[in-house]
Amino acid sequence: MANPNKVKGTQWESAIRDYLNSSLGLVDERGKFLDPMDGANVRRAAQEGSKDVGDIHAAPFVLEAKNTATPAVPTWIRQAETEAEHAGFPFGVVVRKVRGSAVAMGRVHVSVRTWTRIRLDLGMPTDEFAALYGWSVSLRGLDTSRWYLTTTLRDFAHVVGDYRRIVPLGVSARAVR
């Protein structure tokens, strides 16, 4: 019998992937890819080798999916950023399931550094970026490495779509450092 936590994690990853593909207009009404060879398709990552490359690839983002009762957001963000680096993507983010809510209400967490890099690539002022995509700030004490920003998966889908429209995949000079 499969590990029940592994099954829950896999279901959450698949729900995120399916939601993003639908929101980004990459699938038909049955969930079938419009163009299976399109590099913009959101996919669950196959693990290769010893370095984890994250759970979901939604270029230019690597998503680390979390379906747990106890949050450890700063630790998860560091994990996501490391996995993005392993995968060769500029941004690592965490998507945490909200119990009893639709997939769209999942919480997307990013570091202040990642948030700033995305905002600058989009050429948006801080206030406009925060308001347009519903970002809220979590400050954890004086240690800035524990500070992060949060939005919903619904709003993050708009971030992904807008980023892809404004910054062609593989082009961002500022994002890849």
N, C-alpha and C positions, 0 to 999 in steps of 0.2 A: 504494500500500500504506500502511496506517495506521502511525503511529509506534508501535513496540512498547511503549515506556514509557507512552504514553497509553492503550494497550489494557490494560496491567497495572493502571494507576491506575483506569480505568473498571471493571474487573472487581472490584477491591478495594472501590470505592465501592458497587457493586451488592451485593456479598457482605455488607457492613456493613448496608446498608438492609434486605436480605432477612432477615438474622439478627435485627435489632431488631424489625421488623414481626412476625416469628414469635414472638419472645420476649415481646412486649407483647400478643400475642393479637389482632392487628389484621388477620390474614389467615387464610384457611381452609387446609386441608391441601395444597391445590394452589398456595398462595401468592397467591391472589386476595383483594383487599381485601374485608373484610366490609361496609364502608361506604366506597365510593370518595370520598365527600364529607367524610369525617371529618377535621377539622383535626389530629387526633392522629397520622394516618398518617405514617410516616417516608418522606421522599422525597429523591431526588437533586435538588439545586437547579439550576434553569435560570439560566444567567448572563445578567444583563440590565444593560446600560449598562457604565460604566467601572469600577465598584466591585464587586470580587468579594464574593459573599455566602456563600462556603463551599461545600463539596461536598455535604453532607447536612444536611437540616433534620429534627430530632427534637425538636420544641418541648418545652421552651424552650431547647434546645441546638442550636448549629451545630457540625457535626463537620467537621474538616479531615482527610481520609484521606491517609495517607502509606504508600507501598509502595516504600521505598528501602532500600538496604544501609547507608547511612551516616546515623546519626541527627544531628539538629540540633534537639532538643526545645525548648529555650527560644525559639529563633527561630520554630519552628512554632506554639508556643503564642501568641506575640504576633500572628502571622498569623491564627490562629483567632479570637482576641479581637477583632481589627480587623474581620474578616469578619462576626462575630456582630453587631457594632455596625452595620455596613452593612446587614445583614438585619433589624435591629430586634429581635434576640433578646438576652436577658440574658447567655447563657453561650456561650463558645467553647472547644472542646476538640479535642484531636488524637487520632486513632486510627491507630496504627502497626501494620502487618502484622508478624507474627512468622513468619519463614521456617519452613516445614515443620510448622506448627501449624494447628489448626482456627481458623475465624473467631472463635469464642468466646474464644480465647486472645490475640487482638489486644490491644495495650497502649493504654489510654486515659490520656492525660496532661493535667493541668490545672494552672494556676497556683495558688499558695497562696491568692491573693485569691479566685479563682473557687471553690476548694474550700471556703473559709471561708463565702462567700456561700451556697453550696448547703447546707452544714451548718446554718447559722443559719436558712435558710428551712425546713428540715426540723425545726428545733427540737431538734437532737441535740447532746449533749456530744461533744467532740473524740474521746475514746477510743472511745466507742460507734460514732460515724460511721466512724472508721478501721477498726475491727474488723469491723463489719457488712458493709462493702462492700470489704474487702480492700485498702485503700489502703496504699501504701508511699511513703516520702519520699525524694526525691533532692535532696541539697544540693550545689550546685556552688560551692565557695569562699565568700567573704564577701559576694558580690553577691547579695542576696536576689531580685533580678529573674530570676536563673537557677535558683531553687529551684522544684521542682514536685512533684506527687503523681501516682502511677500506680496503676491497677487494670486488671483484664481487661475486655474488652468484655462478657463474661458478667455480671460484677458491675456494670458500668455500666448494663446493661439494667435491673437491679433499681433502680439509682439513678433512672433515667428513670421507671420505673413508679411507684416510691414518691413521687417528686417530684410527678408528675401526680395521684396520689391525695390528697396532703396539701396541695399548693398548686395550686388550679385555674389552668389556663392563662390567662395574661394578667392575673393578679391580684397577683403577688408585688411588694409595695412595696419590700422590701429588695433584691431581685435587680436591679431596674431603677434604676440610678443614673446 
